[in-house]
Amino acid sequence: TLGSTAAVSYGIQKCPANRPGQHPRPYLRVANVRKGYLDLSEVKEINVPDSEMETYSLQPGDILFVEGNGSRSELGRVAKWSGEIANCVHQNHLIKVRADQQRLLPDFAMTWFNTDVGRGHFFRAAKSSSGLGTINSSEVRSAPIPLPPLPVQQQIMERVAAGRAEIAREREASDKLTNDIHAEIEALILGTKSLKDA
């Protein structure tokens, strides 16, 4: 289970008492955590005293699970924090997982839990209130995860990275071909290019 190789905790609860004040800190919300990546285009602030920073601060390699979502496809989505912003914390609707990196690579865990098989545990366990699916820290701790040796995890992630790079190249080539076709159609319609030249 994930809890056997990682620490699991909640973030800070947003309330009037912790509006940005003497100790404003950037914090991650549900909107910032996408499937496999972070959207940091808008990061808000919340007040967190120095004494609470050890509890709520994010460290590179932490992975964040979205606690609740109305869409089955988004429930339990996961992204990894890589230290993009200094002194950043997270809200309580995000469940933080800090892996023992001597046993589990954060990228491997993130990738696993963003697959349909990896997320299946949360679909079975999710509670629903008014159509909003939710998971809790106990369900995150009990989530099953394969745990091959670190070198094997690393090899798998290298294969994943190579596959994603190939997908990106294919998408770029497809976009270029689409643009070329649209330009040719426009030229044919406007008469700047003849059919015999097409």
Sequence and secondary structure as in RCSB ss.txt:
>XXXX:A:sequence
TLGSTAAVSYGIQKCPANRPGQHPRPYLRVANVRKGYLDLSEVKEINVPDSEMETYSLQPGDILFVEGNGSRSEL
GRVAKWSGEIANCVHQNHLIKVRADQQRLLPDFAMTWFNTDVGRGHFFRAAKSSSGLGTINSSEVRSAPIPLPPL
PVQQQIMERVAAGRAEIAREREASDKLTNDIHAEIEALILGTKSLKDA
>XXXX:A:secstr
 GGGSEEEEE B   GGGSSSSSEEEEE GGGB SSSB  SS EEEE  HHHHHHHB  TT EEEE EESSTTTT
T EEE    STT EEBTTEEEEEE TTT  HHHHHHHHTSHHHHHHHHHH EEETTEEE  HHHHHT       H
HHHHHHHHHHHHHHHHHHHHHHHHHHHHHHHHHHHHHHHHTSS GGG 
